[in-house]
């Protein structure tokens, strides 16, 4: 067994039984068994090629980031058909390609079942006056899942995402009416005339609809002849829209669907406080679309305003998009899908790569991969750091159309790769990205010639993209690669105190800090929560300054910047609800409609961040309206 338990001794007496559980990675439901076999065979060769000395086996770890959606899908495709640690891990995981048990759902299930069999020999109602076997099992599962799925230091579990509307570049949004062309226009010629006058209305109303198989955006003419259902209307009803910040917003289509966007109350324009549930999203244009803006809950007017280019927004992310791997060199950007999975000549029919493939090769989320002949010499990244060996892919921007308010409503950009050989001390390949622009994707003889756009960037290994060290060898001072977030120590200690002593589960000594974080931890609280400590409700109301406000880690367990290394949290477990009279657990909540007149407002379970004469404050009341100021927001 290889569960990365360095620093522990005698942790489980049935370890000898578990040694035999080196499980093969079986996938009975993969889309293409032939491609899966090829990928597994090539993974072995890749592991050798990534070693400094290919003739010798890898002796250290090779951690890489794996998104939550990826390892959950991998688990559901496996023999068990379900994700065992669901609800216990909700982050981007750091998986060790050299350890077959790392991020292995089947191993976690077998391992836990063996623990349960060992636990069943005890009288669960007698070994403790406080705890039962159910408490022990829950604590053990939490600890075990945190070890099988170690948390990446860029876990991407922040519950909100902010940015500047359109990055400060006009337009911030379009004021349009939908459906368009209007359903009152029946004659085809009249509909075409109307569409040609306002082609961007047609595209946005339809949610910039695309072909399901190819992903090609449907043209204005196609949508005019056959409107597509969008934003609650069979003829296309995405009347509300806003361009998101290109420096931080995702370039993946549909990414923000079902998330909530709010123009922040601090924004200068009259649109501040407006919000909407995103129903369509175009990644190329960073355009969020919905039926229309909703007014702030406390608004006295029914008028809706268009956001200004410098307004700020907050997106309350849907849980399905949390835990996506990020680019360690630019953490604002999410990492792209493995190039090998985008390559039509490789594994385009697979949803993920074999574990031992080390995550494959990565370009940015807003880039496409081009396969190339590897250079024989060392490559260097944009910081001049050596990157060896060449991964066999380079990166150029994604193809696609920019939305325009004229003509076809599109300016297509198609990128191609041109490779030249430079003759210096030895021949070296030079890769460049060229672009062609036209009003449609059907390029012809009249299309302008391709022009140089930028130098292609080399695709990098997922290990490097994740900020990890290939072939990391443990030392006296470090138990694992620094790209792996250390587990909160009480997670381990919780097993010791809730399980029978005869299980002989032991945590490392307090002095051993190589793999566990020994800071103060609040493991019973869900991530994204805050905690207020007060002597009484009366004291909090009369003297807000006497209370103490502690922000738990909004990214799950691990250090939170606003509190240094002092306060940690760990998902899952408690939701953000009140535990006692004098402790309130709260979190920022998305906007919601105003309560109807005469109806009792719902209990307040969350923080609300406001801006007033005292600056940014956190408002919280144990029940009822959010009108009790208790804490200032962290700097």
Secondary structure as UniProt FT lines:
FT   TURN            6..7
FT   TURN            13..14
FT   HELIX           15..18
FT   TURN            19..20
FT   TURN            28..29
FT   HELIX           33..49
FT   TURN            54..55
FT   STRAND          63..66
FT   HELIX           68..76
FT   TURN            84..85
FT   TURN            87..88
FT   STRAND          93..96
FT   TURN            97..98
FT   TURN            100..103
FT   HELIX           105..119
FT   TURN            120..121
FT   TURN            124..126
FT   HELIX           133..148
FT   STRAND          150..152
FT   STRAND          160..164
FT   HELIX           165..168
FT   TURN            183..184
FT   HELIX           188..197
FT   HELIX           199..205
FT   TURN            206..207
FT   TURN            212..214
FT   HELIX           220..225
FT   TURN            231..232
FT   TURN            234..235
FT   STRAND          240..243
FT   TURN            246..248
FT   TURN            253..258
FT   STRAND          260..263
FT   TURN            265..266
FT   TURN            270..273
FT   STRAND          275..277
FT   STRAND          280..282
FT   TURN            283..286
FT   STRAND          287..290
FT   TURN            297..298
FT   TURN            309..310
FT   STRAND          312..316
FT   HELIX           319..321
FT   STRAND          326..327
FT   TURN            328..329
FT   STRAND          330..335
FT   HELIX           339..342
FT   TURN            344..349
FT   HELIX           355..357
FT   TURN            358..359
FT   STRAND          361..362
FT   TURN            365..366
FT   STRAND          367..371
FT   STRAND          379..380
FT   TURN            382..383
FT   STRAND          386..387
FT   STRAND          393..397
FT   STRAND          400..403
FT   TURN            407..408
FT   STRAND          410..423
FT   STRAND          427..438
FT   TURN            445..446
FT   STRAND          451..455
FT   STRAND          457..458
FT   STRAND          460..461
FT   HELIX           462..465
FT   TURN            466..467
FT   TURN            470..471
FT   TURN            482..483
FT   STRAND          484..485
FT   STRAND          487..488
FT   HELIX           489..498
FT   HELIX           501..503
FT   TURN            510..511
FT   STRAND          516..517
FT   STRAND          521..522
FT   TURN            523..524
FT   TURN            527..528
FT   STRAND          530..533
FT   HELIX           537..542
FT   HELIX           544..546
FT   STRAND          548..551
FT   TURN            554..555
FT   HELIX           561..563
FT   TURN            564..565
FT   STRAND          568..569
FT   TURN            581..582
FT   STRAND          583..586
FT   TURN            597..598
FT   STRAND          607..612
FT   TURN            613..614
FT   STRAND          615..619
FT   STRAND          629..632
//
